[in-house]
Amino acid sequence: MASALGRLVRLSVLRNTRTSASGGPGRAVTPCRSAVCTSSGGILPKPKKTPFGLIRIALVVVPFLYVGTLISKNFAALLEEHDIFVPEDDDDDD
C-alpha cells in the first residue's frame, strides 16, 4: 500500500513539474524538482544546517523518559491497589 501511494505521489509530482523541450505532447521532457532547482533550471544554494548537539538531545529525551517512568510507576501502583495485577510471591528455594 505504501509503495503504491509512493508511486502515485511520484507520478503526480513528475506530471506537475515536467517542462517540455519542444512544447508538444509525447516529446522529450526534462524533470525539474523545485526543492533543488529553480523553474529556469538554476541550482539553488544549500539550505542552512541546524546543528543538533548532545545537549539538545539530552534536554528533550531526559524529561520525557522521566515523565514516562512516573506514569508507568503510578499506573502499576493503581493496578496493584485494585488487585487487577498483583504478582505472586513464589519462593524458588526448591
Secondary structure, DSSP 8 states (H G I E B T S, - for coil): -HHHHHHHHHHHHHHHH-EESSSSTTS-EE---TTTB-TTS-B----------HHHHHHHHHHHHHHHHHHHHHHHHHHHHTTSS---------
